[in-house]
Amino acid sequence: MHSSYETPLEFKKTAQKPLFGSFLQGFETLIIGIIASVLISFLVLYPKISWAQTQNQGAGQGQNSGVSSGNPPAFQSLKVINQKVKEFLTAQSAGSPGKPEITVTPMEEGTQLTYCPSPEAFFPPNSAAWGRTTVGVRCGQPKPWTVYVQANVSIIANYVVAGAPIGQGQTITANELQLQKGDLTTLPAGIFTEFNRVIGQTARMSLVAGTVLKKEMLKMPLIVQKGQSVRVSSGGKGFSISTDGQALNEASEGEIVKVKVSNGSVVTGIAKENGIVEVGGSSK
């Protein structure tokens, strides 16, 4: 009786194990099949996707190179014109008695000019790299055009002011002088940038502290007359350049003088003895 009771139980247990094992084996097979399908699809499709992307990139590069090498734009970039003006003014103001700060007024958006491979900047008559100014930009080929761009050139440097009250007829010493820094282009003509041109001079009038000193306030001889022929000199370590020009204002030694040189440009320098005007890095 005991053995006949256990036999059905053992039969039920052995019947459940194969059923559960088969289920697990089928589930594992399904998962493996899914993973295999994904891997096969990836291996088949990835080369095609990569090839298509490579073709698209190559086509884009070909189009870009075609634009840059063989097909110039139809219209001139206004940014290029503004940059030309700034570079031109930077070069023209290189010999100024201070640090140039250049601001170019952007051209009006929407201005359309035929593309020019080599636009050229120039000064119209009576323009210079000093204060508010105008710069022309012209194109010769393929279709000529000329535009005029407004700009401002500030020259930042030290200038001499009265550091204390100075009486009429008083001989000026270093104790009565100070240097201030500012934009020379906003100051009147005839100012001084060095103490040694003022020390020892006699005041023509009474001056209050803070007065910007000008030549007409002092009894001092003029060494450059307006319209006088002068020699413009510029140089640095190991080189020097000089050219002839015509003074556009009178000046005492050490004062700022503008000179029109032979090519029509106007430069700004410091008046020295014997009709010399020093521009930029000339040795003193």
Stockholm file with secondary structure:
# STOCKHOLM 1.0

chainA/1-284         MHSSYETPLEFKKTAQKPLFGSFLQGFETLIIGIIASVLISFLVLYPKISWAQTQNQGAGQGQNSGVSSGNPPAFQSLKVINQKVKEFLTAQSAGSPGKPEITVTPMEEGTQLTYCPSPEAFFPPNSAAWGRTTVGVRCGQPKPWTVYVQANVSIIANYVVAGAPIGQGQTITANELQLQKGDLTTLPAGIFTEFNRVIGQTARMSLVAGTVLKKEMLKMPLIVQKGQSVRVSSGGKGFSISTDGQALNEASEGEIVKVKVSNGSVVTGIAKENGIVEVGGSSK
#=GR chainA/1-284 SS CHHHHHHHHHHHHHHHHHHHHHHHHHHHHHHHHHHHHHHHHHHHHHHHHHHHHHHHHHHHHHHHHHHHHTCCCSBCCHHHHHHHHHHHHHHHTTTSSSEEEEEECCCCTTCCCBCCSSCEEECCTTCCSSEEEEEEEEECSSSCEEEEEEEEEEEEEEEEEESSCBCTTCBCCGGGEEEEEEEGGGSCTTBBSCGGGTTTCEESSCBCTTCBCBGGGEECCEEECTTCEEEEEEEETTEEEEEEEEESSCEETTBEEEEEETTSCEEEEEECGGGEEEETTCCC
#=GC SS_cons         CHHHHHHHHHHHHHHHHHHHHHHHHHHHHHHHHHHHHHHHHHHHHHHHHHHHHHHHHHHHHHHHHHHHHTCCCSBCCHHHHHHHHHHHHHHHTTTSSSEEEEEECCCCTTCCCBCCSSCEEECCTTCCSSEEEEEEEEECSSSCEEEEEEEEEEEEEEEEEESSCBCTTCBCCGGGEEEEEEEGGGSCTTBBSCGGGTTTCEESSCBCTTCBCBGGGEECCEEECTTCEEEEEEEETTEEEEEEEEESSCEETTBEEEEEETTSCEEEEEECGGGEEEETTCCC
//
